[in-house]
Amino acid sequence: MDQREMARALAEWFGREARDLPWRDPAATPWAVLVSEFMLQQTQVERVIPRWSAWLERWPTPAALAAAEPGDAVRAWDRLGYPRRALWLHRAAAEITARHGGEVPRAVEDLLALTGIGPYTARAVAAFAYGERHPVVDTNTRRVIARAVHGRAAAGMPAARDLDDMAALLPADPGAAAVFNAAAMELGATVCTARAPRCDDCPIAGLCEWRGAGYPANAPEKRPRQARFEGSDRQARGRIMAVLRAAHAAVPVARAVAAAEGGADPEQARRAFDSLVADGLVVLRDDAASLP
């Protein structure tokens, strides 16, 4: 693999074909980038854009969100999924306000110290908000590297070597490295897709080891599939959260639990309710429940 040729081809393609996503706007603040990274975790871009826009209009700075009630953040999160992310984002906003004067930090170590931010998000914010040179690897990037560099039909389970692979490909210039990170993700999301890769449209098709080998069926063993949503505890939790988001006052516990019983037995409904309490998404006051 010619690293420089790959970087050049991806950068040129990204400049022409990249989706016009609002958090990629040069005017997007580090806070806007951080919010996007929280929202995009396991959530489709199309669902995130309107919620991201509304969120930034309401809370344009970490201090603005920190001044709100946590329950307001959970309610505004609506149905993006994994509502604990809203609580974590609220806590991170409070930490940014208290520790960093309301400015999102740029150092990975400082970002990792914030609630809800792991290694991927910390590097993504440092790279995309501040132009720092860090390897940023998501599922799409891993697929591109697996095919183009290693000649495999798909990536295996995430591993530490994924970062080493990406670091070896990054251009030395920080700005070019940030573009390369974004371009590799974009390629995996839109062209080098899991089920139907569009190799004829790929800017690095001539460099791809998997294509050069004749597209061998050599994908590593798949990870176990996620449990079905229908009838799951996650669905029961979602029903309870929908009732609490819509309420303007605390809801009797019995009513909140009953909301989950549309497709759940009483034991599952109570288990879902208790798990929301344990996660801090539901607060109990006497025999009533509300958002925090």
Secondary structure, 3 states (H helix, E strand, C coil): CCHHHHHHHHHHHHHHHCCCCHHHCCCCCHHHHHHHHHHHCCCCHHHHHHHHHHHHHHCCCHHHHHCCCHHHHHHHHCCCCCCHHHHHHHHHHHHHHHHCCCCCCCCHHHHHCCCCCCHHHHHHHHHHHHCCCCCCCCHHHHHHHHHHCCCCCCCCCCCCHHHHHHHHHCCCCHHHHHHHHHHHHHHHHHCCCCCCCCHHHCCCHHHCHHHHCCCCCCCCCCCCCCCCCCCCHHHHHHHHHHHHHHCCCCEEHHHHHHHHHHCCCHHHHHHHHHHHHHCCCCEEECCEEECC
